[in-house]
Amino acid sequence: MKRLLAVLFACAGLAPAQIYGPPQTQVYAPSRLLQKVGINQKMGGQIPLDLPFVDESGKDATLRQYFGKPVILALVYYQCPSLCNMVLNGVLRSIKQLDLTAGTDYEVIAVSFDPRETPEMAAAKKQTYLRDYKRQGAVQGWHFLTGPETSSKALADSVGFRYIYDALTNQYAHSSAIMVLTPAGRIDRYFYGIEYPARDVRLGLVEASNERIGTPTDQVLLYCFHYDPTTGKYALVVMNVLRLAALITVVVLATFMIVMFRRDFRSARSQRGTA
């Protein structure tokens, strides 16, 4: 039941961190807290790349060192009782289906917005997901950061991610989403909830890379599917599909006519030669 409620809240864009404690003592976060939770899209906005963080090995780090490729960004906290794990699990399920590889084609960055969390917690979380991802080079491609509240709050503000700490329950109320950023650190796409279709994530990464990764098939899909920022999904563009179908029809007809003309021409030459 707790998982079901968590999923329902996630689908609504709200965190099950609103539901606190063991099943026997669960309470809901006050509505005043929920008014401060949500996501304000800032498409095209630049995130601050020089904020100080600490990586999972305990070394000082800034976001800048992870860019140069498209980035999947997840704002979470590692001791979250439910939703943050669902977000990270959703990322894992999605990227496992891609032939693009974290560390080679793109980076994944999880940033804790709980300033009390430690690099040891980040390292434990990283090992959990690397064991399931099972891709060579992923150690250098999936990063789990902690840091001061000033850094995580500034990052969250830059992507429009609003969360609130509830001292009564010692937990955070927050929304569920991931963001795809360009190699320069600009916000390109938001994907909401806890399930991120692999096709959508792939197209988002290809677009964020300015189509420097991916295949010709991706270019066709990007022509037929356009990102809808209101839903955080790629939707079929019927007119573009019709245009593409018309183009294919013209090419097929033109090819057929050329083949037929060439056959008739050869047949005519053959008849003149035997006359």
C-alpha positions as CSV (number, residue, x, y, z in Angstrom):
1,M,0.0,0.0,0.0
2,K,2.8,2.4,0.8
3,R,4.4,1.8,-2.6
4,L,1.1,2.3,-4.3
5,L,0.6,5.6,-2.6
6,A,4.1,6.6,-3.5
7,V,3.5,5.9,-7.1
8,L,0.2,7.8,-7.1
9,F,1.9,10.9,-5.6
10,A,4.8,10.6,-8.0
11,C,2.4,10.5,-11.0
12,A,0.8,13.6,-9.6
13,G,4.2,15.3,-9.4
14,L,4.3,15.3,-5.6
15,A,6.6,13.3,-3.4
16,P,5.6,10.5,-1.1
17,A,7.9,12.2,1.4
18,Q,4.5,13.7,2.3
19,I,3.7,10.3,3.8
20,Y,5.9,9.8,6.8
21,G,6.8,7.1,9.3
22,P,6.0,3.4,9.7
23,P,2.6,2.2,8.3
24,Q,1.0,2.3,11.7
25,T,2.0,6.0,12.3
26,Q,2.0,7.5,8.8
27,V,1.0,11.2,8.6
28,Y,0.7,13.6,5.7
29,A,2.7,16.7,5.3
30,P,0.8,19.9,6.0
31,S,-0.7,21.6,3.0
32,R,1.5,24.7,3.7
33,L,4.5,22.5,2.8
34,L,3.0,21.2,-0.4
35,Q,2.5,24.7,-1.6
36,K,6.3,25.1,-1.6
37,V,6.9,21.9,-3.6
38,G,7.0,21.6,-7.4
39,I,8.9,22.2,-10.5
40,N,9.1,25.5,-12.5
41,Q,10.5,24.7,-16.0
42,K,13.5,26.8,-17.0
43,M,14.1,25.5,-20.5
44,G,17.3,26.8,-21.9
45,G,18.5,28.1,-18.5
46,Q,22.2,27.8,-17.6
47,I,23.0,25.9,-14.4
48,P,25.9,27.2,-12.2
49,L,28.8,24.8,-13.1
50,D,31.3,26.0,-10.5
51,L,29.3,25.2,-7.3
52,P,31.4,23.3,-4.8
53,F,30.4,19.6,-4.1
54,V,32.0,16.5,-2.9
55,D,32.1,13.3,-5.0
56,E,31.5,9.8,-3.7
57,S,35.2,9.3,-3.0
58,G,35.3,12.3,-0.8
59,K,37.1,14.6,-3.3
60,D,36.1,18.2,-3.9
61,A,34.3,18.5,-7.2
62,T,32.3,21.0,-9.3
63,L,29.7,20.2,-11.9
64,R,31.8,21.6,-14.7
65,Q,34.2,18.6,-14.7
66,Y,31.3,16.3,-15.7
67,F,30.1,18.3,-18.7
68,G,31.3,18.2,-22.3
69,K,28.6,15.5,-22.9
70,P,24.9,15.6,-22.4
71,V,24.0,15.0,-18.8
72,I,21.0,13.3,-17.0
73,L,20.5,15.2,-13.7
74,A,18.6,13.8,-10.7
75,L,18.1,15.8,-7.6
76,V,17.5,13.4,-4.7
77,Y,18.6,12.6,-1.2
78,Y,20.1,9.2,-0.4
79,Q,18.2,8.5,2.8
80,C,14.9,9.3,1.2
81,P,12.5,6.4,2.3
82,S,10.9,5.9,-1.0
83,L,10.6,8.4,-3.9
84,C,14.3,9.2,-4.5
85,N,15.0,5.5,-4.9
86,M,12.1,5.2,-7.4
87,V,13.6,8.1,-9.4
88,L,17.0,6.5,-9.5
89,N,15.5,3.1,-10.3
90,G,13.6,4.7,-13.1
91,V,16.8,6.2,-14.5
92,L,18.5,2.8,-14.2
93,R,15.7,1.0,-16.0
94,S,15.7,3.6,-18.8
95,I,19.4,3.7,-19.5
96,K,19.8,0.0,-19.3
97,Q,17.7,-0.2,-22.5
98,L,19.9,2.3,-24.4
99,D,22.8,1.3,-26.6
100,L,24.3,4.7,-25.5
101,T,26.5,4.2,-22.5
102,A,27.0,6.4,-19.4
103,G,30.5,7.7,-19.4
104,T,31.0,7.3,-23.1
105,D,28.0,9.1,-24.7
106,Y,26.6,11.0,-21.7
107,E,26.9,11.4,-17.9
108,V,24.5,10.8,-15.1
109,I,24.7,13.0,-12.0
110,A,22.8,12.4,-8.8
111,V,23.0,15.4,-6.4
112,S,21.8,15.1,-2.8
113,F,20.0,18.2,-1.5
114,D,20.3,17.1,2.1
115,P,23.5,18.8,3.4
116,R,23.7,16.2,6.2
117,E,24.5,13.4,3.8
118,T,28.1,12.2,3.4
119,P,30.3,10.9,0.7
120,E,30.1,7.4,2.3
121,M,26.3,7.4,1.7
122,A,26.9,8.6,-1.9
123,A,29.5,5.8,-2.4
124,A,27.1,3.1,-1.1
125,K,24.3,4.4,-3.3
126,K,26.7,4.4,-6.3
127,Q,27.8,0.8,-5.8
128,T,24.2,-0.3,-5.6
129,Y,23.4,1.1,-9.0
130,L,26.6,0.2,-10.7
131,R,26.1,-3.4,-9.8
132,D,22.8,-3.4,-11.7
133,Y,23.9,-1.2,-14.6
134,K,26.8,-3.5,-15.5
135,R,28.4,-1.3,-18.2
136,Q,32.1,-1.0,-18.7
137,G,33.3,2.5,-17.9
138,A,30.1,3.4,-15.9
139,V,32.2,4.1,-12.8
140,Q,33.4,7.3,-14.6
141,G,29.9,8.0,-16.0
142,W,27.6,7.9,-13.0
143,H,28.3,10.4,-10.2
144,F,26.8,10.7,-6.8
145,L,27.5,14.1,-5.1
146,T,26.9,15.6,-1.7
147,G,27.7,19.2,-0.6
148,P,26.7,22.3,1.3
149,E,23.1,23.5,1.3
150,T,24.2,26.6,-0.5
151,S,25.3,24.6,-3.5
152,S,22.4,22.1,-3.7
153,K,19.9,24.9,-3.2
154,A,21.5,27.1,-5.9
155,L,21.5,24.1,-8.3
156,A,17.8,23.3,-7.5
157,D,16.8,26.9,-8.0
158,S,18.6,27.0,-11.4
159,V,16.5,24.1,-12.7
160,G,13.2,25.2,-10.9
161,F,13.2,22.2,-8.5
162,R,11.4,23.3,-5.3
163,Y,11.6,21.2,-2.2
164,I,11.0,21.8,1.5
165,Y,12.4,20.3,4.7
166,D,9.9,19.2,7.4
167,A,11.6,19.4,10.8
168,L,8.6,17.6,12.4
169,T,9.3,14.4,10.5
170,N,13.0,15.0,9.6
171,Q,12.3,14.4,5.9
172,Y,11.9,16.4,2.7
173,A,8.8,17.0,0.6
174,H,9.8,17.2,-3.1
175,S,8.7,16.4,-6.6
176,S,9.9,13.7,-8.9
177,A,11.7,14.5,-12.2
178,I,14.9,14.2,-14.0
179,M,16.5,16.8,-16.3
180,V,18.6,16.4,-19.5
181,L,21.2,19.1,-19.9
182,T,23.4,20.1,-22.8
183,P,27.2,19.6,-22.8
184,A,27.4,23.3,-21.9
185,G,25.1,22.9,-18.9
186,R,21.9,24.3,-20.3
187,I,18.5,22.8,-19.4
188,D,17.1,21.0,-22.4
189,R,14.4,18.6,-21.2
190,Y,12.4,17.6,-18.1
191,F,11.0,14.1,-17.6
192,Y,8.4,13.7,-14.8
193,G,7.4,11.0,-12.5
194,I,9.3,7.8,-11.8
195,E,9.2,6.1,-15.2
196,Y,11.2,7.5,-18.1
197,P,10.6,5.8,-21.4
198,A,13.9,4.8,-23.0
199,R,12.9,6.2,-26.4
200,D,12.2,9.6,-24.8
201,V,15.4,9.7,-22.8
202,R,17.4,8.7,-25.9
203,L,15.8,11.4,-28.0
204,G,16.4,13.9,-25.3
205,L,20.1,13.0,-25.1
206,V,20.5,13.1,-28.9
207,E,18.8,16.5,-29.0
208,A,20.8,17.8,-26.1
209,S,24.0,16.7,-27.8
210,N,23.0,18.8,-30.9
211,E,22.6,15.4,-32.6
212,R,26.3,14.5,-32.2
213,I,25.4,11.2,-30.8
214,G,22.8,8.7,-32.0
215,T,22.0,7.2,-35.4
216,P,20.2,8.2,-38.6
217,T,17.1,6.4,-37.2
218,D,17.2,8.9,-34.3
219,Q,17.1,11.8,-36.7
220,V,14.0,10.3,-38.4
221,L,12.4,9.9,-35.0
222,L,13.2,13.4,-34.0
223,Y,11.5,14.6,-37.1
224,C,8.4,12.5,-36.3
225,F,8.3,13.1,-32.5
226,H,8.5,16.5,-30.9
227,Y,9.0,17.1,-27.2
228,D,6.0,18.5,-25.3
229,P,7.2,20.5,-22.3
230,T,3.7,20.4,-20.7
231,T,3.8,16.6,-20.4
232,G,7.6,16.0,-20.4
233,K,7.2,13.5,-23.2
234,Y,7.8,13.1,-26.9
235,A,4.6,13.1,-28.9
236,L,4.0,12.0,-32.5
237,V,3.7,14.9,-35.0
238,V,1.1,13.7,-37.5
239,M,1.8,16.3,-40.1
240,N,5.5,15.5,-40.1
241,V,4.7,11.8,-40.4
242,L,2.5,12.6,-43.4
243,R,5.2,14.7,-45.0
244,L,7.8,11.9,-44.5
245,A,5.3,9.4,-45.9
246,A,4.7,11.6,-48.9
247,L,8.4,12.0,-49.5
248,I,9.0,8.3,-49.3
249,T,6.1,7.7,-51.8
250,V,7.6,10.2,-54.2
251,V,11.0,8.6,-53.9
252,V,9.5,5.1,-54.5
253,L,7.5,6.3,-57.5
254,A,10.5,8.1,-58.9
255,T,12.7,5.0,-58.5
256,F,10.0,2.9,-60.1
257,M,9.7,5.2,-63.1
258,I,13.5,5.4,-63.6
259,V,13.7,1.6,-63.5
260,M,10.8,1.3,-66.0
261,F,12.3,3.9,-68.4
262,R,15.7,2.3,-68.3
263,R,14.1,-1.1,-69.0
264,D,12.1,0.3,-71.9
265,F,15.2,2.1,-73.3
266,R,17.2,-1.1,-73.2
267,S,14.4,-3.0,-74.8
268,A,14.1,-0.4,-77.6
269,R,17.8,-0.6,-78.2
270,S,17.7,-4.4,-78.3
271,Q,14.9,-4.3,-80.9
272,R,16.8,-1.8,-83.1
273,G,19.9,-4.0,-83.0
274,T,18.1,-7.1,-84.2
275,A,16.2,-5.2,-86.9
